[in-house]
Amino acid sequence: MTISLSPKAQKALEERMRRGGYATPEEALLAGLASLEQQEAYGDFAPGELDKLLAEGEADIQRGDLLDAKDVFDELRELGSGGAAGQDR
């Protein structure tokens, strides 16, 4: 596959290669695609936000603050479907 880039996109890719240490445009492109996949799979968290939330959850577990699994999965389903709980984001 051959990809044509605008001058602006080419400049951005070259800059990303310099800053990110990517040896080839393909490496930079693959890293970008991996980032998109992660964002789609885990949501749009700010850098470090997901790690902070996980640490808070682990601390809750250590204190014995447990949640009912059914309630958690119900809320996740609602968030995933764009329900009322998902509108808070």
C-alpha positions in Angstrom: 0.0 0.0 0.0 1.3 3.4 -0.9 0.1 6.4 1.2 0.2 10.0 0.0 0.6 12.7 2.7 0.0 16.4 2.5 3.1 18.5 3.3 1.6 19.3 6.7 1.1 15.6 7.5 4.5 14.7 6.2 6.1 17.4 8.4 4.2 16.2 11.5 5.3 12.6 10.8 8.9 13.6 10.4 8.8 15.6 13.6 7.2 12.7 15.5 9.9 10.4 14.2 12.6 12.8 15.5 11.0 13.3 18.9 9.7 9.8 19.4 12.8 7.9 18.2 11.0 6.1 15.4 13.4 4.8 12.7 10.8 4.7 9.9 7.5 6.3 9.1 6.0 2.8 9.3 7.1 2.5 13.0 5.6 5.9 13.8 2.3 5.0 12.0 2.1 1.7 13.8 2.6 3.4 17.1 -0.2 5.9 16.3 -2.5 3.1 15.3 -1.7 1.2 18.6 -2.5 4.4 20.5 -5.9 4.7 18.7 -6.7 1.1 19.4 -5.9 1.6 23.1 -8.0 4.7 23.2 -11.0 2.9 21.6 -10.6 -0.1 23.9 -10.1 1.8 27.2 -11.6 5.2 26.7 -10.3 8.7 26.4 -8.3 9.0 29.7 -5.9 11.8 30.3 -2.2 10.7 30.6 -1.9 8.9 33.9 -5.6 9.0 34.7 -6.3 5.3 34.2 -3.3 4.4 36.3 -4.5 6.7 39.1 -8.0 5.2 39.0 -6.6 1.7 39.1 -4.4 2.6 42.1 -7.5 4.0 43.8 -9.4 0.8 43.1 -6.6 -1.3 44.5 -6.5 0.9 47.7 -10.2 0.4 48.1 -9.8 -3.4 47.9 -7.0 -3.3 50.5 -9.4 -1.4 52.8 -12.1 -3.9 52.2 -14.3 -1.4 50.2 -15.7 -3.9 47.8 -18.4 -3.4 45.1 -21.0 -5.8 43.9 -19.8 -7.3 40.6 -23.3 -7.2 39.1 -23.7 -3.5 39.9 -20.3 -2.8 38.3 -21.1 -4.7 35.1 -24.5 -3.1 34.9 -22.9 0.4 35.1 -20.2 -0.5 32.6 -22.9 -1.7 30.1 -24.8 1.6 30.6 -21.6 3.6 30.1 -20.8 1.7 27.0 -24.3 2.2 25.5 -24.2 6.0 26.2 -26.9 5.7 28.9 -27.5 8.3 31.6 -24.4 7.3 33.5 -22.3 7.7 30.3 -23.5 11.3 29.9 -21.6 12.3 33.0 -18.2 12.0 31.2 
